[in-house]
Amino acid sequence: MLRSFYARWSEFAVETLIRVLGFSTVAFVLLIFLFLLREGLPAFFTVDTANLFGARWYPTFDLFGMLPLILGSLLVTVTAILIALPLGLATAVFVREVAPPWARDLLKPMIEVLAGIPSVVLGFFGIIVLAPLVRQVLGAPTGLTAFTGALILAYMALPTMISVAEDALDAVPKSYRDAALAMGATKWQTIWRVVVPAGRSGILTAVMLGMGRAIGETMAVMMVTGNAARLPLSLDSLFRPVRTMTATIAAEMGEVAQGSTHYHVLFGIGIILFLLTFVINLAAASAMFQKRRRGGLR
């Protein structure tokens, strides 16, 4: 009787603790967003809209145009995903469908270890190795360009994209492969025409998560993109310096006067960045939910 009583109470305590931890995670995110709103909303009321979303970012002269920062972040992130997507998908296909078991067991931990490399180390690598290479091979005026930042971000997004895409391919039922092979398809035809299309929702989730990883990166991007707040609208913008939202916050928040207009505008940039990341992660979660709802994942 006493043992049953303690078992019920211990089970109740564990369930309560798990429930509290789950709700606290949501509460922390909500509190962070409320803090951003408290510090950033004044910028949208004190600064003229034409100025706030203008083309010039010179806080010293009260010019707070966020457009170059937003477009710079999008240019670097989208380019990084375009580079990482074919590499990540090909690697995921190789690990799941082609590599022998011993190679798969070796490659998967190595891919996960890549995600643990500090971003500042990758930033140094970009400055010392990639930047001179971009300047010499592509003939750019400087090696600190949006393309250099995209290469670093593509490398940083690869572990996430490979892991999620490999899980999506692994979730495709074996019966799909057997049916395709029984109908006379080759192994590569089965992979590219059956397995990959069947796992497209999971692959889309991998792309979204990789994009969320890339758009929120700070240190490596700040070190290799040149930090020039200019509109990337010309044809050669990819091979010229740009400035991202994250780099702007990291570079200027430590020197700005608390409570100033510049201070509130930096938090306004944080609000936009938070919303962009939230939308990307929400789209990834929605794609995964739709896949599970259709019964494609087990």
Secondary structure, DSSP 8 states (H G I E B T S, - for coil): -HHHHHHHHHHHHHHHHHHHHHHHHHHHHHHHHHHHHHHHHHHHHHS-HHHHTSS-EEGGGTEE--HHHHHHHHHHHHHHHHHHHHHHHHHHHIIIIIS-HHHHHHHHHHHHHHTTS-HHHHHHHIIIIIHHHHHHHH--S-S-SHHHHHHHHHHHHHHHHHHHHHHHHHTS-HHHHHHHHHTT--HHHHIIIIIHHHTHHHHHHHHHHHHHHHHT--HHHHHHSB-------STTGGGS-B--HHHHHHHHTTTS-TTSHHHHHHHHHHHHHHHHHHHHHHHHHHHHHHHHHTT---
